[in-house]
Amino acid sequence: MTMFTPYIQGLGTGAGLIIAIGAQNAYVLSQSIKKNHHLTVCLVCALCDAVLITLGVMGTGDLVANNPILMKPAAWGGAAFLTWYGFGSIRSAIKGGKLESEEVATTEIGKVILLTLTITLLNPHVYLDTVVMLGSMSGQYAGNARYIFGLGAITASFLWFYSLGLGGRALAPIFRKPSTWRILDSLIAIIMWTIAFNMAGKAISV
């Protein structure tokens, strides 16, 4: 087995875990469409993944997976936040809106970064996917190969978030119609509430 093999396997595994419709991806897409500091949002998401994957590869995964004291508060906190965020999306859907051709960066960058960190770090799924699952899977490799596996997973994260952030701008013409925004905001609310419901269920079972 060459050093390139664990990198490719880490890349594929990371992509499989990250590329899924969830709260974080829905948020990145919405900011990309608005061109609301979307590249900064992509960077924050990718860096968070990089740090968590690195922690998992270094052996933190087993510790977190076997410690409900850490997972239970995170699950309840994430469920509460996503429920609140879902109500905000519903209010936006009712209000309606449209994307003007000149509309860019309407929110202060500090607020955008804080909200991005909140959506990312209050979601227990991000820890399960990065710290626990990828961290555990890296254990099948000996020596430096486990870190190369982690590097592949980190690469997948950067590629995905920047593809989502840059590709979302191609949808901008569609979102000049208020009805399209109502549909997106409604879908985001449904996604947020579904994930919140699942988090609450996990918190109860922990």
C-alpha angles and dihedrals in degrees: 000000000000125000088252092065098067089045092056091044091050090048092052095043093047091050092050092054098040101042099076133111105263144136095278096047092046090052093048090050093050092050091047092053090050091043085228102161085305096162090053089050090052091049094049092049093047094046091050089052091047092054094045094046090050091051090050094049090050090059105268092118096079092048094053095042091056097043114081089175087072098040102045099061090043091052094050092044092049092048092051094048095047090048089054092046090050091055089052090054091050090052089052091049091053093045094047127202145179139226114249117212092241096044112123138152099353095167129066110262092232091058091047092052092047093050091047091052091047095051091046103043099037090058110092089199090071090059093046092050099042111024100029108029101032091037092053093045091052088061090075088072124076127225118338092351091083090058091049088052088053091049090055091052091049090051090053090053094052092045093049100047094045091046089051093045096047096036093052090070089067087067093055096099090056091053094060085088116083091218091060092053090050090054093048094046090048092050091048090051091051091049092048094048093046092053091044090053091051091047091052090051091052091047091054093048095047 
